[in-house]
Amino acid sequence: MSVPETKQMYEKRKQFLEEVKALDKEEYQEIFRIIKKSSVEFSENSNGVFFDLNQVTDEIFQKLESFMDYCKTQRSEEKKRSEEIKNIRILKEDST
């Protein structure tokens, strides 16, 4: 892997870690299930589960990214539905 590719992969993983901060408990648990199923080395204590994202294979990282994409899509869809419901309520109120 060339230096630019390595830097790009590092940046993708760094971005992933930032996105993990927005996950809820169930989504964190799914990340852990992916890690555990993939036999990635991790440690666990009262503060949570820890693993080295730089040691995760590209294949496993793609699984993690796919799950993150799914989470972002679900959030986006949920936000759209909430806006639609809000707009419908406003229209109903205006028509009465």
Secondary structure as the mmCIF struct_conf table of DSSP 4:
data_model
#
loop_
_struct_conf.conf_type_id
_struct_conf.id
_struct_conf.beg_label_comp_id
_struct_conf.beg_label_asym_id
_struct_conf.beg_label_seq_id
_struct_conf.end_label_comp_id
_struct_conf.end_label_asym_id
_struct_conf.end_label_seq_id
HELX_RH_AL_P HELX_RH_AL_P1 VAL A 3 VAL A 20
TURN_TY1_P TURN_TY1_P1 LYS A 21 ALA A 22
HELX_RH_AL_P HELX_RH_AL_P2 LYS A 25 LYS A 37
TURN_TY1_P TURN_TY1_P2 SER A 38 SER A 39
STRN STRN1 PHE A 42 ASN A 45
TURN_TY1_P TURN_TY1_P3 SER A 46 ASN A 47
STRN STRN2 GLY A 48 PHE A 51
HELX_RH_3T_P HELX_RH_3T_P1 LEU A 53 GLN A 55
BEND BEND1 VAL A 56 VAL A 56
HELX_RH_AL_P HELX_RH_AL_P3 ASP A 58 SER A 95
#
